[in-house]
Amino acid sequence: MKKMFFESLREGTEIHKKVKFEEWQINFYINLSRDKNSIHGGPNPVVPGILILFKIAELVFQKFGDSMVTEIISKFKKPLFLKQKAFIILKIKEKGVHNGRGTIIFDIHIRNDHNKLLFVGNSKVIVPLRQTIAVVAK
């Protein structure tokens, strides 16, 4: 996946990623968290919301490397089932520089493979600025 740099981003830029969750991921989460919610089991389980949030954070990290998701505000509209593909769309709402680091606010939408809206929200992400190396001639 191609890395993106803060300086080259513009408000309105979109990042798209197709994702699909595997049964082992849900089982791992259920065992680790001791989740007893019956909708996360059975032949066609609902993907736990926390796994979807982790996938958003993973996408940000893949795109920006040394980044930090500081908040995700989310509203789950419809469930994502194990066998469905989902499409994460991050759209840059605003960006700025604070304390020497870039700050990006993303609007987030997730749709399933039938284009039904599953998730809306936004996220604040802190990303590094590219470092400029100055060469001083003697």
Sequence and secondary structure as in RCSB ss.txt:
>XXXX:A:sequence
MKKMFFESLREGTEIHKKVKFEEWQINFYINLSRDKNSIHGGPNPVVPGILILFKIAELVFQKFGDSMVTEIISK
FKKPLFLKQKAFIILKIKEKGVHNGRGTIIFDIHIRNDHNKLLFVGNSKVIVPLRQTIAVVAK
>XXXX:A:secstr
     GGG  TT EEEEEEE  HHHHHHHHHHHT   GGGSSSS B  HHHHHHHHHHHHHHHHSS EEEEEEEE
E S  BTT EEEEEEEEEEEEEETTEEEEEEEEEEEETT  EEEEEEEEEEE           
